[in-house]
Amino acid sequence: MNRPAVSIAIGPTDPPPTLVEKAVLEAGAVVSGLDEAQGLIWVGDPEEFPDELPARVEWVQLPAAGVEDWFTAGIIARHPGVRFTSAAGAFAASVAEHALMLLLAGVRYLPEHLRATDWRQQDFFPHVGTLRGKTVTIVGAGGIGRALIPMLVPLGAHIIAVNRSGRPVTGPGIPSSVETISADHLGRIWPHTDHVVVAAPATPATRHLVGADELARLKPSSWIVNVARGSLVDTDALVVALSSGAIGGAALDVTDPEPLPAGHPLWKLPNAIVTPHDSNPPQLRFAAFADHVEANVKRFLDGAELLAPIDPARGY
Amino acid sequence: MNRPAVSIAIGPTDPPPTLVEKAVLEAGAVVSGLDEAQGLIWVGDPEEFPDELPARVEWVQLPAAGVEDWFTAGIIARHPGVRFTSAAGAFAASVAEHALMLLLAGVRYLPEHLRATDWRQQDFFPHVGTLRGKTVTIVGAGGIGRALIPMLVPLGAHIIAVNRSGRPVTGPGIPSSVETISADHLGRIWPHTDHVVVAAPATPATRHLVGADELARLKPSSWIVNVARGSLVDTDALVVALSSGAIGGAALDVTDPEPLPAGHPLWKLPNAIVTPHDSNPPQLRFAAFADHVEANVKRFLDGAELLAPIDPARGY
C-alpha cells in the first residue's frame, strides 16, 4: 500500500484502551494526538467531549449504540462539518448468539438433561427436537434480529421476520427465503410458527405482545425466547402456559419484573430458562466495540461508507 | 414443466411411510408400483430386498448411511446396471446441531445459570463467553464436521478442521477461511485452540485422542464437545481436568463407558454436560431420511448427480 498514513486519535483516556488502540492499528491507521488526527474514536461520556475539534477531524466514532444523550448535549449540532458514527449494531451479535443458544437448548431439551443423574436415553429421545424444517418467527428486525437470521439459516429453519413496515428484511447473510411480515399481521402467525424470538423494542405498543391469547395459540412444542425487554411478555400468563404445558418452554434473558425476585415460579419451572440479562456482558461489549472500530477505521481509510452513520436530521 | 412424469416405487412396506411418500411427491415424481418405476426408495432391511429388479429401475436409494451389510448380502453386486445411493450425510445435520448447542451452552455458562434460583447477574457476567473471534477445532471432517462448519461461520468463529490428509475441506457453506490441518499435526493445536469438537471415527488410532497431555495444554476456558464415540476421550483424565478447572468444561453426547453408569462423577460435575447419545433420535432420523429422499428424487428428475452414490469398487 502506497497511500499516505491516516491518523486516528483515541479520547479521552490516556493511554487509550488497549483493545481500541489495537483495533485502529489492525485497520492500518496510525494512532496520534487529536491535533494531527483525521478521525477521533471517543470512548468517554458526552460531558467530556471537546467543545471544539481541530479542522482536520472529519469523522468521530461514538461509543454508544443509542446516542440520544449526545444529541441532548448538543454535540452533533456543534460540529456540523464532522461525520459522526454510533456503535449501533455492534452489540447485537452477542445478544443474537445468546438467543440462538437459548432456543437450541430449549428445543434439544437441555434443561432436563442437566438434571439427569443416569442414562435416560429412551425417556429423552422423543423430546430432542431440531430447528431443521421448523419455522422461527423473529419479532423485531433491528440489529439483534438481523444478526440472528444468518445464524439460523444454516440450521435449516424457515424464518419469518416481523417488522413495522412488512418490507423485506435485507442485510449481510439474509437470504431472500426469509419471509417478512408487518407487525399488523403478527396475529396470524401464532398458530403456524414453531418458535418465537422476541427482539423488538419496548414501547407502549409492544407491551404484552405475547400474552395469554398468543400463548394459547402456539404449539405445545413451541419455545419462546425473549432477549428484548421483559415487558413484551406477560409474565403471569407465561407462568400459566409453562405450568400447564400449553407451550414447550420459555427462555428469558429479560424478565418483568427485573431483576426477577428470588422465589418467583420462573426459577423453578422445568421448562423455563432464565439468564439474568447477561447476554451482552461488559467484557464482550468492549470487544465488540473494538471490532466495530476496526471495521469503521478500515472503511474510513478506504473511503467507503461508514457503519452506523448518525443523521443529524433524524436524531440517531 | 412439460417433461414426462417419473415414477418412483417405495418398498417394502405397503402403504409406504407417510414422510417418504410425501418427499417423493414434493420432489415432483409420481409414486408407483415397482413394475412401472424408474427409481426405488428402499426403507427395509437387506434380507427383504428383491432378488431381481425390473429392467426399468435405474436407481435405488438405500436407507442407511453405512452400507456394509448391503455389500455383504451381495445386493450391490447382483444389480450391476443399477445406480445405488446411500443415506450418507443425511443424518449428520442433527448431530452437528447438537454439537453447536452443546458448545454454545458451555461457552455461555448455561449449566450454572440453570442451577440459579436468584438474579446472579454480577456473578455470571465474567463467565458468559462468545464464539465470536474464538478458534474452534473440529477433529474429523466427515459428514458431521462438514455440517457443523457452516453453522459456526456466522457466529464469527475461526475454524480449524482436522482430517487425515490435511487437504482443504470443501463443501456447501464451507468458506476458504476454514483452516485444514492433517491429523499428524494435531499436537500443535492444543495450546492455540479455544475449543475442540470431536467428530472423528473411532479407530485404534483415535482412541484417547484427547488424553491427559492434550487436556493439560488446553486453556482454562476451553470446552471439549464429543459427538463421535466415547473412546476418543480418556474419561478418567477428563474427570481430573474438569475437577481441577484445568479446562472450562466438557459436553458429551457419547461416553466411555457407555451407557455412563449412575454415580459416575460426570453426572455431578458442574462443568460437565452429558446427553445420552440422543443427538440423532429416531424421529429426527426418519425426517432426515425423507429430506434426503426428496433431494435425491429431485436430482434424479433433473438428471443431476445424485447425493451419496455408492461405488461398488470402493465398497461404500
Interface residues (C-beta under 8 A of the other chain):
Chain A: A93 S94 E97 H98 L100 M101 L104 A105 R108 L110 P111 H113 L114 A116 T117 D118 W119 R120 Q121 F124 F125 P126 V128 G129 T130 L131 R132 G133 P150 M151 V153 P154 L155 G156 G173 E258 P259 L260 P261 A262 W267 K268 I273 V274 T275 P276 H277 D278 S279 P281 P282 Q283 L284 A287 A288 D291
Chain B: A93 S94 E97 H98 L100 M101 L104 A105 R108 L110 P111 H113 L114 A116 T117 D118 W119 R120 Q121 F124 F125 P126 V128 G129 T130 L131 R132 G133 P150 M151 V153 P154 L155 G156 G173 E258 P259 L260 P261 A262 W267 K268 I273 V274 T275 P276 H277 D278 S279 P281 P282 Q283 L284 A287 A288 D291
